[in-house]
Amino acid sequence: MRLGVLDVGSNTVHLLVVDAHPGARPLPAHSHKAELRLAELLDEDGAIGPEGVDRLVATVADALQAAEDKGCEDVLPFATSAVREASNADQVLTRVREETGVDLAVLSGAEEARLTFLAARRWFGWSSGRLLVLDIGGGSLEIAYGVDEEPDAAVSLPLGAGRLTAGWLPGDPPDPAEVKALRRHVRARIARSVGEFTRLGRPDHVVATSKTFKQLARIAGAARSTEGLYVQRALTRKSLEEWVPKLAAMTTEQRGGLPGVSEGRAAQLLAGALVAEGAMDLFGVEELEICPWALREGVILRRLDHLPTQEPAALGG
């Protein structure tokens, strides 16, 4: 069947269309995205303003039309931290439903972490052993650890690259004192959760998902996306520590000129790098591997797991 997953994230609204059936890996067929950066559109009261809601409704309608054009049998719509934490979330969801017919399921932070973990587990398989999965979004940082498909520990922290950039780094380039203050804040917040994971033992394999980690790996020398999904891409703490001060000294325009960095994400890259560096340091990670699958694939895989399957024919029958 052809499925669409509509991800209303803190940075983008992304429709991913895949051809899938139970027991097989989802094959991407189409991608439709628009950058809204909802995490940066919250007003002083934490609400998504009228302009942001208008843009969200229009973008969801466009994505729904794209899903229909591509022949999707079903669309799985969900929203993450920017909508989840907006003070007017109920009104936003009601308006989206009334004007587009789309009933957005709002994932909790823990659900985000669990579904992302499921995607990473399916990608790397059982031989990867105990997995530690890190995911930096626009509004939050998800951390999950486990030996099965359901993590043994999963948390979501309000340390998304978009949220931190808007709240802590207004300058371009940012003020060194503000960078230092953000670094201290990030590490203190992550440190509160480290014990919950370290008591479970050291992971056998550390992986990261999300655009932020992919871009950081790319500027540190990883293969470009055009070389395909199956090329191994890694990020070391040493290379990240070398890049953080360089990124802090750059303007947004200069960061946008780095390999693999999109113009729309350039402003957030420093905050994302500070979160990545803090997480790797506090969890004692020297190197992690980039996972091509993330939350959207996790949502699709969970949906496929719940589809009815045909009983296998009897042997010899």
Disulfide bonds with the S-S distance in Angstrom:
none
